[in-house]
Amino acid sequence: MPVQYIFFLLFIILLLFLFAANTHLKCIRLKICHTPDLKKLEHLNSILSPYGFQYDPSADCFYSTIHCWQRKYGYRRLYDNSAATFGMIFDCEPVYFDYGKRHWLIEFWKGQYGMSAGAEVGIYAADDSHPESHDPRKIHYKSIKDSELLPIRINLFYKEQFIAVREKRHWWLTAFFLGKFCPPHTLSAKISITFPDYEMCNAYIEGLKRAGYHSTSISRCLLTVTVPFTQPKSEQPASRYFVSTKLRLFFNRLCCCLYRFLTRNFTNTLDRLEYLAALSPLLLNAALCFTRTQKRYNRYHSSKEASHVHRKPFE
């Protein structure tokens, strides 16, 4: 057979393949458009539920649930130190104080979490008898109980432009926005927390001052304290300054662009994720990687267990 005929057949086969692929994608898009939003929301939340997250279409954000699996792990400084390894590049601000014969930690976070940008506020406590109580940075804090949940409010800004508000009685209030690229320095937040009594409120304010916040930047109305979270006052994890961290941030930006390109025919997150799921479950997992945080917690507990292994001395 002449060479030109072979190339002609290959060209025809390629055209048929592209036509079939385009027809298939059109069918997927039509199916998504005709699926009720409520059904798409139920599908997405069923996927997110095992990871401790849900999606709020009215705010177009993902948030952590009160009884998520992360609650059993509490908090340890190593979680922040290892976060950059998993593509989570954020500013963190731990505020330590003592109240009710316990050591307390209220921490703020903001930045880029894989393909999502957002902010967090976590509340933790540890008994006064903790073996590392002399250094609050070394304490392994536990998540607070349901009876201790506090009203928290996050007003989030991108380059001084208001973008979102999240408010709830919680122990770990979060808001993540998929496909948004916002490096930590471009985000700021106003964090408001309401305390049960003046003793705890005053202890928290003193903790803010020790962290580096000036009294003029701390606003108080009865038992509610509001503080701006812009440039963190605390020392950041050393991993934030690694060259690899800058590369991860660049990779996150690339992934956000790719996500928006692949889902360019849709305008809302529910449709975008349904489309990714239809194309490939791997694409959906990549988009929701910010919810897959278990490796960060397992790294600490694996190292903790290893440190308790008693090795037989050399004879």
Secondary structure, DSSP 4 states (H G I P E B T S, - for coil): --HHHHHHHHHHHHHHHHHHHHHHHHHHHHHHHHS-HHHHHHHHHHHHGGGTEEEETTTTEEEE-TT-GGGGG-B-HHHHHHHGGGTEEEEEEEEEEEETTEEEEEEEEEEEETTEEEEEEEEEEEETT-TTTT-GGG--BEEPPGGG-EEEEEEEEETTEEEEEEEEEESEEEEEEET----GGGEEEEEEEE-SSHHHHHHHHHHHHHHT--GGG-EEETTEEEEEESS--SPPPGGGGSHHHHHHHHHHHHHHHHHHHHTTT--SHHHHHHHHHHH-HHHHHHHTGGG--HHHHHHHHHHHHHHTPPPPPP-
